[in-house]
Amino acid sequence: MTRSFRPDDLYRLNIATDPRLSPDGSRAVFTVQTVAPAKDGYRSSLWTVATDGDGPARQLTIGARHDRRPRFAPDGRSIAFLSDRRLHVEEEPAAGEAKDREDGDQVHILPLDGGEARRITDLPRGVDEYWWSPDGSRLLVKSASRESTKDADSKRRGITAKPKPGDAPESDYHFVDRLGYQYNGTGFIYHLTGQLWVLDIETGEARRLTDDPAGVGDAAWSPDGTEVVYTTNLRPDHDLELRAHLVVVDVEGGRSRRLTGDAATFGAPAWLPDGKTIAAIGGYLPANFYVADLWLIAADGSDAGPEAGGRNLTSRHDLMLATSMNSDIVPGEAVRIVPSADGRWITFQAPKAGSGELW
């Protein structure tokens, strides 16, 4: 017997997002979002399923809070993911501390041959995003942390110890000198400038790689693991002028080079297998203010002139690449492009007649 939809049916929806293939293509791992038991928020857990459809999907994590962004290690033997579980399964925070802690979201690694997930990052302001190095020995991590330890980070930011009972309360004064200071649902962001860190998985040592005033957006490892391409706004008035420049930085030496001219607005960079070319979504202003195309940019910086350097692959097609779908229930997913192993093809998503399709 059928019935009409009721509002409380929303509580029973399980939303699968962010699928990622194993290196051999035999399995996929993805995030499943559910409604919390008290119906006052969402929970997310990790699941895996065979790509040939042989057998049901299997839950990997309990999802007591938010386990998300799963990524297979290059050897396929483990999965890394972001989680805020440390606030609930590790040391008990001091009274009133849990809601103020900035280090909740960290990277964890789950071995697929059995065993509990272990946390491998401990950055004082948490982790926003991460990327496996090609050989699986390191992670590229994005974090607003200024230093690698809590004490050093607090000192760098001029933060003193919290007041003791009887002391004057902490000041709620904020000094803001940039337009981009707040996001809906997040709150103040002027002090949350994400930078890139390199983490050695075996030792846990973290080293900051970038120090860009506007912070870092997307990033990707070079095929040989010696360089990283990332997006940032290099203009001094980055809060006034919309830009997203491509920059390559040497992982060991820290030397960087600019790949695009001033009018660039690029995102989701990905290296082609030859290591000589970078594909990215976006373009140059004013032509690419609302329309995002797929471009190929020279990785050696030879396209970084005053003009719109690089090659636009999709300008003659009626496509909008920088699109994704989201709602209050379905989380939005980041735009990305996937070059083929031989570098001859690039797969991406773009809408057609209201649905997201692969091209």
LOTORLO-704267 format. One record per atom (N, C-alpha, C, O): residue in one letter; x, y, z. Coordinates in steps of 0.02 Angstrom, whole numbers, plus 32768, in hexadecimal, padded with zeros to 4 digits. Layout:
AXYZ/...
//
This chain:
M802A7FC58000/M800080008000/M802D803F8000/M805B80438028/T801F806D7FD5/T804780AA7FD1/T802680E27FF9/T7FEA80E08007/R804D8113800A/R8033814E802C/R8059818B8013/R808D81847FF2/S804081C58022/S80628202800D/S809D8210803A/S80A181F88073/F80CB82388021/F8107824A8046/F80F582778082/F80CA82A3807C/R8116826B80BB/R810C829380F7/R814E82B5810A/R8183829A80FC/P814B82F0812B/P81898312813D/P81B982E88166/P81F582EE815E/D819F82BD8194/D81CD829681BD/D81EF825E8197/D821B823C81B2/D81DC82538158/D82018223812F/D8248823A8121/D827482128113/L8254827B8126/L82978295811C/L82C88277814E/L83038271813E/Y82B182658189/Y82DE824981BB/Y82F9820581A6/Y832C81EE81C1/R82D881E48178/R82EC81A08165/R8317819D8126/R832981678110/L832781D7810A/L834E81D880CC/L839881CB80DC/L83B581EA8109/N83B7819E80B6/N83FF819280B8/N841D81AD8077/N840A81978041/I844A81DD807D/I846581FF8043/I84AD81EA8037/I84D881F58062/A84BB81CA7FFE/A84FE81B47FEC/A852081E97FC2/A850382017F91/T855E81FC7FD5/T858382307FB0/T85CC821E7FAD/T85E481F07FCD/D85F182447F84/D863A82437F80/D865681FE7F73/D868181E77F99/P864181DA7F3F/P865D81987F30/P86A4819D7F16/P86B481C97EEE/R86CE816F7F2A/R8714816C7F13/R872681237F04/R871580F67F2A/L874881197ECC/L875C80D67EB7/L879E80C17ED7/L87C980EB7EE4/S87A480807EE4/S87E480647EF9/S881480667EBE/S87FF80697E85/P885680637ECB/P888780667E94/P887C80317E5F/P8889803D7E24/D88657FF57E72/D885A7FC07E40/D88137FC17E23/D88037F987DF9/G87EA7FF07E3A/G87A77FF77E1F/G87757FC47E37/G873C7FC47E1F/S87887F987E65/S875B7F627E7A/S87277F787EAE/S86F37F587EB5/R87367FAE7ED2/R87097FC47F07/R870180107F05/R872A80347EE8/A86CC80267F24/A86C1806E7F2E/A86B5807A7F78/A869780507F9A/V86CB80B37F90/V86BC80C77FD4/V869581097FCF/V86A281327FA3/F866581137FFD/F863B814F7FF9/F86228160803F/F86288139806E/T8605819C8044/T85EA81B58083/T859E81AF8082/T857E81BE804F/V8582819980B9/V8539819680C0/V852481C480F9/V853A81BD8132/Q84FA81F380E9/Q84DF8222811B/Q849B820C8133/Q846F81FB810B/T8492820B8175/T845281F98194/T8440823081C6/T8469825B81D6/V8403822D81DE/V83EC825C8212/V83FE82408256/V83F782048263/A8416826B8283/A842A825782C6/A83ED823B82EB/A83B4824E82DE/P83FA820C831B/P83C281EE8340/P839382208360/P835782168362/A83AF82578379/A8385828A8399/A836482B98366/A834082E78379/K837182AD8325/K835482D482EF/K8366831E82F5/K833F834B82E5/D83A3832A830E/D83BA836F8317/D83F8837E82EE/D841983B182FA/G8408835482BE/G8444835E8296/G844F83228268/G842482F68263/Y848983228247/Y849A82EB821A/Y84D582C38235/Y84FE82DD825C/R84DA8285821F/R8513825A822C/R852B823E81E9/R8503823881BA/S856B822E81E4/S8584821281A6/S85B681DA81B5/S85DE81DF81E3/S85B181A5818E/S85DD816B8196/S85F881578151/S85E0816E811E/L862A812B8152/L864981148114/L863080CE8103/L862880A4812F/W862580C380C3/W860E808380A9/W86398070806D/W8659809A804E/T863A802F805D/T865D80178022/T86317FE47FFD/T86077FC3801C/V863C7FDF7FBC/V86157FB07F93/V86407F9A7F58/V86697FC07F3F/A86367F5C7F43/A86597F427F08/A863C7F627EC9/A85FF7F697EC3/T86677F767E9A/T86507F997E5F/T862E7F6A7E2D/T860B7F817DFF/D86387F287E34/D86157EFA7E07/D85D07EE77E20/D85AE7EBE7E02/G85BB7F057E58/G85797EF87E73/G85737EB67E98/G853B7EA37EAA/D85AA7E947EA4/D85A97E537EC6/D85A77E5D7F12/D85DB7E697F30/G856E7E597F30/G85677E5F7F78/G854F7EA47F8C/G85547ED47F66/P85347EA87FC7/P85197EE87FDF/P85507F187FF6/P85897F038000/A853E7F567FFE/A856D7F87801A/A857A7F778062/A85507F5B8085/R85B67F89807A/R85CB7F7980BE/R85E07FB980E2/R86057FE180C7/Q85C87FC18120/Q85D87FFC8147/Q861D7FF48166/Q862D7FC08183/L864780288160/L868C80268179/L8694804981BC/L86BB803281E6/T8670808081C7/T867680A58206/T863080AF8223/T85FE80B081FF/I862E80B78265/I85ED80BC8287/I85CC80FF827B/I858F8104827D/G85F48132826E/G85D781748261/G85B58192829D/G857E81AD8298/A85D7818E82D7/A85BA81AB8314/A85B181F6830D/A85858213832B/R85DC821682E5/R85D5825C82D6/R85DC8266828A/R85AC825C8265/H8616827B8273/H861E828B822C/H865E826D8210/H8694828A8218/D8659823481EF/D8690821581CA/D868282248180/D864D82148167/R86B38242815D/R86A582598119/R86E6825E80F1/R871D8253810B/R86DF826F80B1/R871682768081/R8745823A8080/R87818241808B/P872A81FE8074/P875681C38071/P877F81C38031/P876781D47FFC/R87BF81AE8038/R87EB81AA7FFE/R8818816C8007/R88388164803A/F881981407FD4/F884481067FD6/F888E811B7FD3/F88A0814A7FB0/A88B780F87FF9/A88FF81007FF2/A891480E77FAD/A88F280BD7F90/P894B81007F92/P896080EA7F4F/P896A809F7F48/P896080847F12/D897C807C7F80/D898380337F7B/D8941800F7F87/D89407FD17F81/G890C80337F96/G88CA80147F9F/G88C17FEE7FE0/G888D7FCE7FE8/R88F17FF0800E/R88ED7FC8804A/R88CC7FEC8085/R88BD7FCD80B8/S88C2802C807F/S88A3805280B5/S887C808D8098/S8882809D805D/I885380AB80C3/I882B80E580B0/I8837811C80E2/I88348111811F/A8845815780C9/A8849819280F4/A880581B680F3/A87E181B180C1/F87F581D88128/F87B781FE812A/F87BC8235815F/F87E68232818C/L879082668159/L878B829B818B/L8756828881BE/L8722826B81AD/S8763829881FE/S873382888232/S873D82B7826D/S877582CC827C/D870682C6828F/D870982EC82CE/D870182BF830B/D86EF82D78341/R870F827F8303/R8704824E8338/R873082598375/R8720824183AB/R8768827C836D/R8796828483A6/R877382A883E0/R8785829D841A/L874282D283D2/L871F82F58407/L86F382C88430/L86D982DC8465/H86EA828A8419/H86BC825C843B/H86DB821A844F/H86C181F8847C/V87128206842F/V872F81C5843F/V877581C9845D/V878F81978475/E87938205845C/E87D5820B847A/E87CF822A84BF/E879D821F84E2/E8801825184D4/E8801826B8518/E87C582978525/E87AC82BA84F8/E87AD82968562/E877482BF8575/E878A83088578/E87BB8318859B/P876883358554/P877A837B8558/P87678399859B/P873A838085BD/A878883CF85AD/A877683F185EA/A8731840F85E4/A8717841885AD/A8712841E861D/A86CE8438861D/A86CA847785F2/A86F184A685FA/G869A847785C5/G868F84B08599/G86C084B68560/G86BD84E6853A/E86EF8487855A/E8723848D8527/E870D847184E3/E8722848B84AF/A86E3843D84E3/A86D3841A84A6/A86B884488470/A86CC84438436/K868A84758482/K866C849F844F/K869C84D48434/K869084F18400/D86D284E18458/D870285138442/D874084F68420/D8769851B8406/R874684B48420/R878284968403/R8783849D83B8/R875084958396/E87BE84AD839E/E87C784B78356/E87E6847A8335/E87EB847882F8/D87FB8449835C/D882284118340/D87F883D28336/D8814839B8334/G87B683DA8330/G878C839F832B/G8795837782EB/G879F833A82EE/D8794839882B2/D879883758271/D87E183648261/D880B83908259/Q87EF8323825E/Q8832830B824E/Q882E82D1821D/Q87F982B58212/V886782C081FF/V886B828881D0/V8876824781F6/V88A082438223/H8850821481E4/H885781D28201/H886581A181C8/H885281AD818F/I8886816981D8/I8893813581A6/I887680F381C0/I888380DF81F9/L885080D28195/L8830809281A6/L884E805B817B/L8846805C813E/P8871802A8199/P888C7FF18172/P88537FC3815C/P88277FB38183/L88557FAF811D/L881E7F868103/L88267F3C8112/L87F87F158105/D885F7F28812F/D88677EE28142/D88547ED6818B/D88627EA181A6/G88367F0781AA/G881F7F0081EF/G88417F31821E/G88797F468212/G881F7F428254/G883B7F6F8285/G88167FB18288/G87F07FC3825A/E88207FD582BE/E87FE801582C9/E8821804D82A4/E885E804A8297/A87FC80808291/A881980BB8272/A884480E082A4/A883480E382DF/R887B80FD828C/R88A7812482B8/R88AD816B829D/R88B081768260/R88B0819A82CA/R88B881DF82B7/R890281EC82A7/R892E81D882CE/I8910820D826F/I89568219825C/I89688263825A/I89A382738251/T8938828F8262/T894882D78266/T893482F282AA/T890682D982CA/D8956832682BF/D8947834682FF/D8954839182F8/D897383B08324/L893B83AE82C3/L894583F582B8/L8916841D82E6/L88DC840B82EC/P892F84528304/P890884758339/P88C784948321/P889B84A1834A/R88C184A182E1/R888284BE82C8/R885E848F8298/R883584A5826F/G886D844F829E/G884A841D8276/G8860841B822E/G888D843F8219/V883E83F18207/V884E83E681C0/V880E83F28197/V87D983D981A9/D881584178161/D87DC84248135/D87DA83F580F9/D87A483E180E4/E881483E280DF/E881883B780A4/E885C839680A2/E888A83AC80C5/Y88638361807B/Y88A4833E8076/Y88A8831A8033/Y8875830E8013/W88E68308801F/W88F282E57FE1/W892D82B57FEB/W896182C98005/W892582767FD8/W895B82447FDB/W899282577FA9/W8985826F7F72/S89D1824D7FBE/S8A0882527F8E/S8A0782147F61/S89EC81E17F75/P8A2482187F25/P8A2181E07EF6/P8A3E819F7F13/P8A2681697F02/D8A7181A37F3E/D8A8F81667F59/D8A7081517F9B/D8A83811E7FB8/G8A4181787FB4/G8A1E81667FF2/G8A4481728032/G8A2D815D8067/S8A7D8192802F/S8AA6819C806C/S8A9581DE808F/S8AA681E680CA/R8A72820C806D/R8A64824D808A/R8A1C8262807A/R89FC8247804C/L8A05829280A0/L89C582B28091/L89D182FD8088/L89F8831B80AD/L89B0831A8058/L89AA83628053/L896B83768077/L8935835D8068/V897183A280A8/V893A83B280D5/V892D83FD80D3/V895C842580D3/K88ED841080D2/K88DC845780D7/K88C18465811D/K889284448134/S88DE8496813E/S88CB84A78182/S88D784F2818E/S890485108170/A88AE850F81BA/A88B8855581CE/A88EC855B8205/A88F98593821C/S890A8524821B/S893D8527824F/S897985518238/S898D854E81FE/R899485788266/R89CF85A08257/R8A0F857B826B/R8A438583824C/E8A0A8552829F/E8A42852982B5/E8A2984E282C1/E89ED84D682C1/S8A5884B482CA/S8A45846D82CE/S8A2F84578313/S8A1284218319/T8A3B847E8347/T8A25846C838A/T89F584A283A5/T89F684DB838F/K89CC848E83D5/K899A84BC83F0/K89BA84F88412/K89A585308408/D89EE84EB843B/D8A0F8523845E/D8A2F8554842E/D8A2785908435/A8A53853A83FC/A8A74856583CC/A8A41858B83A1/A8A4C85C58391/D8A0B8569838F/D89D785898367/D89B585C1838E/D89A985F78373/S89A785B583CE/S898785E983F7/S89B586258400/S899F865E83FD/K89F68618840A/K8A26864E8412/K8A2B867783D2/K8A2D86B483D4/R8A2C86558399/R8A3086788358/R89F386A5834D/R89F986DA832E/R89BA86908366/R897C86B6835D/R896F86E68396/R893D870A8395/G899B86E883C7/G8993871683FE/G895C8702842E/G893F872D844F/I894D86C18432/I891886A9845E/I8936869884A2/I8966867284A7/T891986B384D7/T893086A5851A/T89038670853A/T88D1865C851D/A8916865A8575/A88EF86278598/A88A9864085A7/A889E867C85B1/K887A861285AA/K8835862485BA/K8831863E8601/K88578628862C/P8804866D860E/P87FE868A8651/P87E986568685/P87C286298677/K8805865E86C1/K87F3863286F8/K87B6864F871C/K87A486898712/P879586268746/P875C863F876C/P876F867E8793/P87A1867F87B6/G874686B2878D/G875386F187AE/G877687248782/G8775875F8790/D8797870C874B/D87B7873A871D/D8783875B86F0/D874A874586EB/A8797879186CF/A876C87B1869E/A875F87818664/A878C875C8651/P872487818647/P871587538610/P873D876485D2/P8757879C85CC/E8741873485A5/E876387408565/E87408776853E/E8703877C853F/S8767879E851B/S874A87D284F1/S872987B484B4/S874387848497/D86F187CF84A0/D86D087BA8463/D86DB87EC842A/D86B587EE83FA/Y870F88148432/Y872188478400/Y8742882683C4/Y876E87FB83CC/H872D88388388/H874B881F834B/H8764885A8321/H873E888A8314/F87A28858830C/F87BD888A82DF/F87BE886D8298/F87E3883D828B/V87968888826C/V878F886D8228/V87A388A381F6/V878888DA81F7/D87D2889381CB/D87E888C48199/D87E388A98151/D880388C28124/R87BA88758148/R87AD885A8106/R8762885080FD/R873D8844812D/L874B885580BE/L8703884C80B1/L86ED880480BE/L86B787F980D9/G871687D480AC/G8703878E80B5/G8711877880FC/G8746875C810A/Y86E287848129/Y86EF87758170/Y86BE8744818E/Y86C9872E81C6/Q86888731816A/Q865587088188/Q863186DF8152/Q862686F8811A/Y862086A18163/Y85F886778137/Y85B98660815B/Y85BA86548197/N8583865A8135/N854686408151/N855085F88168/N856885CE8142/G853E85E981A6/G854585A681C0/G8588859781DF/G858F85678205/T85BB85C081D0/T85FE85B581EA/T861085E9821F/T863085D98251/G85FB86278213/G860D865C8241/G864986828228/G8653868981EC/F8672869B8257/F86AC86C28244/F86E086968220/F86F0865F8237/I86F986AF81E8/I872B868981C1/I876A86B281B4/I879986988196/Y876C86F181C9/Y87A5871B81B8/Y87E6870081D4/Y881C871081BB/H87E286D78209/H881D86BA8228/H882886728212/H88568651822C/L87FF865981E4/L8804861481CE/L882186118187/L87FE86018157/T886086228180/T88828622813F/T88A585E08135/T88DA85D48152/G888885B5810B/G88A485728102/G88E5857280DB/G88EA859380A7/Q8917854F80F5/Q8957854780D4/Q896684FC80CA/Q894684D280E9/L899684EE809F/L89A884A88091/L89E0849180BF/L8A1084B580CC/W89D8845480D8/W8A0984338101/W8A1B83F080E1/W89F183D280BF/V8A5883D980EC/V8A6D839680D6/V8A77836B8114/V8A9D837D8141/L8A5583338116/L8A5783068150/L8A7982C4813D/L8A6582A4810C/D8AAC82B08162/D8ACB826F815A/D8AA2823C8180/D8A9B824181BD/I8A86820B815D/I8A5781DC817D/I8A7A81B081B0/I8A5D81A181E4/E8AB8819C81A3/E8ADA816F81D1/E8AED81938212/E8AE581768248/T8B0781CF820E/T8B1E81F2824A/T8AEA82228267/T8AEE823482A2/G8AB98236823F/G8A8782668256/G8A9F82AE8254/G8A7B82DB8269/E8ADC82BA823C/E8AF782FE823A/E8AD283278205/E8ACA831281CD/A8ABD83648219/A8A99839181EC/A8AC283D081E0/A8ADE83EC820F/R8AC683E481A1/R8AED841F818E/R8AC3844B8161/R8AA78435812F/R8ABE848C8173/R8A9684BA814B/R8AB984CB810A/R8AF584D9810A/L8A9384C980D3/L8AB084D18091/L8AA185168073/L8ACA852F804C/T8A6885348084/T8A5585748066/T8A4785A8809D/T8A3B859780D6/D8A4985E78088/D8A39861F80B5/D8A1C8658808B/D8A37868F808A/D89E4864A8069/D89C5867A803D/D899186A38063/D896786868085/P899386E5805E/P896487108083/P891B86FE8078/P88F3870180A6/A890986EB803A/A88C386DB802B/A88B28692803A/A8878867E8034/G88E3866A804F/G88D68624805C/G88D585FB801C/G88DD86157FE5/V88CC85BA8025/V88D0858A7FEE/V888B856C7FE1/V886585608010/G887B85617FA1/G883C85407F8F/G884784F77F81/G885284CF7FAF/D884684E47F41/D8850849E7F2C/D889B84907F23/D88C384BF7F1D/A88AD84507F23/A88F3843D7F1A/A88F883F77EFD/A88C883D17EFE/A893383E77EE1/A893E83A47EC5/A898983977EC1/A89B083C57EB3/W899D83597ECE/W89E383437EC7/W89F5833B7E7E/W89CB83297E55/S8A3583487E6E/S8A4F83367E2C/S8A5782EA7E29/S8A5C82CA7E5D/P8A5882CD7DED/P8A5E82847DE7/P8A9B82667E09/P8A99822E7E21/D8AD3828C7E0C/D8B0F82717E2B/D8B1482847E75/D8B4482717E96/G8AE482A97E8F/G8AE382B97ED7/G8B1582EE7EEC/G8B1F82F77F28/T8B3383117EBD/T8B6583447ED0/T8B47838A7ED4/T8B6483B77EF3/E8B0D83957EB6/E8AEE83D77EB4/E8AA483D27EC3/E8A85839D7EC0/V8A87840C7ED3/V8A4084127EE1/V8A25844F7EBC/V8A4484847EBE/V89ED84487E9B/V89CB84827E7E/V899084937EAB/V896E84677EC5/Y898584D57EB5/Y894D84E97EDE/Y8931852B7EC5/Y8950854C7E9B/T88F7853E7EDE/T88D7857C7ECB/T88D985AD7F05/T88D185997F3F/T88E385EC7EF5/T88E186227F26/T88D686637F01/T88DD86677EC4/N88C486977F26/N88BD86DA7F09/N88FC87017F1B/N890787117F56/L892587107EE9/L896587307EF5/L8960877C7EFA/L8992879D7F08/R892687987EED/R892087E17EF0/R892287F97F38/R890787D87F65/P894188347F45/P8940884F7F89/P88FB88627FA0/P88ED88627FDC/D88CF88737F71/D888988837F82/D885C88477F74/D8828884D7F54/H8871880D7F8D/H884F87CF7F7C/H880687CC7F95/H87DF87A47F7C/D87F587F67FC6/D87B087F77FDC/D878488247FB0/D874788237FB7/L87A3884B7F84/L877D88787F59/L8777885D7F12/L874588697EF0/E87AA883A7EFA/E87AC88227EB5/E87AB87D67EB2/E87D687B57ECD/L877887BC7E91/L877187737E8A/L87A887597E5D/L87AD876B7E22/R87D2872D7E78/R8806870C7E51/R881386C77E70/R880686BC7EAB/A882D86997E47/A884586597E60/A887E86457E32/A887486287DFD/H88BB86547E48/H88F786477E20/H891186017E2D/H890785E57E62/L893285E57DFB/L895385A57E02/L899C85B07E13/L89BF85D77DF2/V89B4858D7E46/V89F985927E5D/V8A14854C7E67/V89F185207E80/V8A5285417E54/V8A7485017E62/V8AAC850D7E95/V8AD1853D7E8F/V8AB084E27EC7/V8AE384E87EFA/V8B0B84A77EFF/V8AEE84717EFA/D8B4C84AD7F07/D8B7884747F11/D8B70845A7F58/D8B7784817F87/V8B62841A7F60/V8B5183FF7FA2/V8B8C84017FD1/V8B83840E800D/E8BC883F67FB9/E8C0383F57FE5/E8C20843B7FEF/E8C2D844F8028/G8C2B845F7FB9/G8C4C849F7FBF/G8C1F84DA7FCC/G8C36850E7FE3/G8BDD84D47FBF/G8BAF850A7FCB/G8BAE85407F95/G8B8985717F9C/R8BD585387F60/R8BD485697F2A/R8B9385647F04/R8B79852D7EF8/S8B78859D7EEF/S8B38859C7ECD/S8B3C85C37E8C/S8B6885ED7E83/R8B0E85B57E5F/R8B0885D97E20/R8ABE85E17E0E/R8A9585B57E1B/R8AB086197DF0/R8A6C86297DDC/R8A5E860E7D97/R8A8986127D6B/L8A2285F27D8C/L8A1185D47D4C/L89E285FD7D22/L89DD85F27CE6/T89BD862C7D40/T898986507D1D/T8990869B7D28/T89AD86B17D5A/G897486C27CF9/G8974870A7CFF/G894287237D32/G891F86FC7D53/D893F87657D39/D891887837D6F/D88CD87757D6A/D88AC876D7D9D/A88B287717D2D/A8869876B7D25/A884F87247D2F/A881587167D20/A887986F77D49/A886686B17D4E/A883486A37D86/A883686C37DBB/T880686757D78/T87D7865B7DAB/T87D286107DA1/T87A285F77D83/F880385EB7DBC/F880685A37DB1/F87FA857C7DF2/F880685967E29/G87E2853E7DEA/G87D985127E23/G87E084CA7E0D/G87E784BC7DD1/A87DF849C7E3D/A87E284547E31/A881C843F7E03/A8810841A7DD3/P885A84557E10/P889184427DE4/P88A283F87DE9/P889A83D97E1D/A88B883DD7DB1/A88CD83967DAE/A890683907D7C/A890283AB7D45/W893B836D7D90/W897483637D63/W8963832E7D2F/W894382FB7D3F/L897983397CF2/L897983037CC1/L89B382D47CD0/L89E582E97CEE/P89AE82957CBB/P89E282647CCD/P8A2982767CB9/P8A59825F7CD8/D8A31829F7C84/D8A7582B07C6E/D8A9782E17C9C/D8AD482EC7C95/G8A7283007CCB/G8A90832F7CFA/G8AA083727CDC/G8ABA839E7CFF/K8A90837D7C9C/K8AA083BC7C7A/K8A6483EB7C74/K8A6D84267C65/T8A2983D07C7F/T89EC83F77C73/T89BC83EE7CAD/T89B783B87CCB/I899984247CBD/I896784227CF3/I892384347CD5/I891D84667CB2/A88F2840B7CE3/A88AD841A7CCF/A888A843C7D09/A8896842B7D43/A885F846C7CFA/A883B84907D2F/A87FA84AB7D13/A87F284B47CD6/I87CB84B77D40/I878A84D27D2D/I8789851D7D3D/I879F85327D72/G876F85457D0E/G876A858D7D1A/G877985B37CDB/G875A85A87CA7/G87A985E27CE0/G87BC860A7CA7/G87D5864E7CBB/G87F286567CF1/Y87CA867F7C91/Y87E386C37C9C/Y87A986F57C98/Y877C86EE7C6F/L87AC87267CC4/L877B875C7CC3/L8789878B7C88/L87C387947C76/P875587A87C69/P870E87A37C7D/P86E8876A7C5D/P86AF875D7C6F/A870787477C2C/A86E287137C07/A86CA86DB7C35/A869486BF7C2A/N86F286CA7C67/N86E186917C92/N86C986A77CD6/N86D986877D09/F86A386DD7CD9/F868886F37D19/F865086C47D31/F864F86B07D6B/Y862286B37D04/Y85EB86867D15/Y85F186427CF3/Y85D186127D08/V8619863E7CBF/V862085FF7C9A/V866485E17CA9/V869786017C9E/A866585A37CC1/A86A485817CD0/A86B2854D7C99/A868885237C8A/D86EE85517C7C/D870385237C48/D873A84F57C62/D875484FE7C99/L874C84C57C39/L878484987C47/L87C184B07C21/L87C084B47BE4/W87F784BE7C46/W883484D97C28/W886F84AA7C35/W887084837C65/L88A084AE7C08/L88E1848F7C12/L891584C67C1A/L891984F37BF0/I893C84C37C50/I896D84F67C61/I89B284D67C67/I89B984A07C83/A89E584F77C4C/A8A2984DC7C50/A8A4184DD7C98/A8A3B85107CBA/A8A5D84A57CAF/A8A7484A07CF4/A8AB584C47D01/A8AC884CE7D3B/D8AD984D87CCC/D8B1984FA7CD6/D8B1285457CDE/D8B4485687CE7/G8AD5855F7CDC/G8ACA85A67CE5/G8ACC85CF7CA6/G8AC7860C7CAA/S8AD485B07C6C/S8ADB85D67C2E/S8A9A85F67C16/S8A9B861E7BE8/D8A6185E57C36/D8A2186047C24/D8A10863F7C52/D89DA865C7C4B/A8A3D86517C7F/A8A2D86847CB2/A8A3A86CB7C9A/A8A5586F47CBF/G8A2886DA7C5D/G8A31871E7C43/G89F587497C51/G89C787347C75/P89F487867C37/P89BC87B57C43/P897C87A07C21/P894687B67C35/E898087777BED/E894587617BC9/E892A87207BE6/E894587047C16/A88F487077BC6/A88D486C97BDE/A88FA868D7BC4/A88E5866D7B94/G8932867D7BE3/G895B86467BCC/G893D86027BDB/G891685FB7C0B/G894E85D17BB1/G8932858F7BB8/G8903857F7B7F/G88FB85A67B50/R88E485447B82/R88B7852F7B4C/R8873851D7B68/R886E84F37B95/N883F853D7B4E/N87FB85317B63/N87DE84F87B3A/N87DA84FD7AFC/L87CA84C17B5A/L87B284867B37/L876784867B2C/L874F84627B00/T874184AD7B52/T86F884A67B50/T86D284E67B3E/T869584E77B42/S86F5851B7B29/S86D3855A7B1C/S869F85547AE4/S866F857A7AE3/R86A985277AB5/R867A85217A7D/R863D84F67A8F/R861084EE7A66/H863C84DA7ACB/H860384B17AE0/H85D984D77B12/H85F284FF7B39/D859984CA7B11/D856B84EA7B40/D856984C37B81/D853884A17B90/L85A084C87BA7/L85A784A27BE6/L85BC84D07C1E/L85DF85027C13/M85A784C07C5A/M85BC84E57C97/M85DA84B27CC7/M85B6848C7CE7/L861D84B27CCB/L863F847E7CF0/L863D84887D3C/L863784577D61/A864184C67D53/A864584D27D9B/A860084D27DBB/A85E985057DD5/T85DF84987DB9/T859D84927DD4/T859984567E02/T85BA84237DF7/S8570845B7E35/S856184237E60/S851C842E7E7D/S850184657E79/M850083FB7E9A/M84BC83FF7EB5/M84BE83F37F00/M84E383C87F18/N849784187F24/N8492840D7F6C/N845084287F85/N842D844D7F63/S843F84157FC2/S8402842C7FE2/S840E8428802D/S844584188044/D83DA84368054/D83E1842F809D/D83EB83E780B1/D840383D980E8/I83DA83B88085/I83E183718094/I841D83528071/I8443832D8090/V842583628031/V845B83438009/V84988371800B/V849583AA7FF4/P84D183598026/P850D83838028/P852783917FE2/P852583657FB6/G854083CD7FD8/G855F83DE7F98/G85A383BD7F92/G85C783B77FC4/E85B683A97F57/E85F683897F4B/E862383B77F21/E860B83DB7EF5/A866283B57F30/A869283E07F0D/A869783CD7EC3/A869183937EB1/V86A183FF7E99/V86AC83F47E52/V86F183D67E48/V872183EC7E67/R86F783A57E1C/R873983887E0E/R873B836D7DC7/R870883617DA8/I877883647DAF/I878583487D6D/I87B5830E7D75/I87E0830E7DA1/V87AE82DC7D49/V87D6829F7D4F/V87F7828F7D0C/V87D482787CDE/P8838829A7D05/P885B82877CC8/P8862823B7CC3/P886982197CF6/S886082207C87/S886C81D97C7D/S88B581C87C89/S88E081F57C8A/A88C481877C91/A890981727CA1/A893A81837C69/A8975818E7C76/D892281857C2B/D894E81967BF3/D894D81E07BE2/D897081F67BB4/G892482077C05/G8922824F7BFA/G88FB82657BBD/G88FD82A07BAC/R88D882377B9A/R88B682497B5D/R886F82637B6A/R885382867B40/W885382547BA4/W880E82667BB3/W880A82877BF7/W883282787C24/I87D982B37C00/I87CA82D17C41/I877F82C97C4C/I875782DE7C23/T876D82AB7C84/T872782A17C95/T871182D57CC7/T873682E47CF7/F86D682F17CBE/F86BC83237CEB/F8671831F7CED/F865282FB7CC6/Q865383457D1A/Q860B83487D20/Q85F1838C7D0A/Q860F83BF7D1A/A85BB838C7CE6/A859983C97CD2/A854F83BB7CCB/A853B83827CBB/P852483ED7CD7/P84DC83E07CD5/P84C183DE7C8F/P84DC83FD7C61/K848A83B87C87/K846383B77C49/K841A83AD7C5C/K8407837B7C7B/A83F183DC7C49/A83A983D97C56/A839A83CC7CA0/A836C83A87CB1/G83C383EB7CCC/G83B483E77D13/G83D383AE7D38/G83C983A87D75/S83F883837D16/S841A834B7D39/S8464834F7D2E/S847B83677CFA/G848B83377D5F/G84D383367D58/G84EA82F97D32/G84DC82C17D47/E850D83047CFB/E852382CD7CD0/E856F82CB7CCB/E859182FD7CD7/L858982907CB9/L85D082887CAC/L85DF82957C63/L85BB82807C36/W861682B97C58/W862A82CA7C14/W867482B87C0B/W869082C27BD5/
//
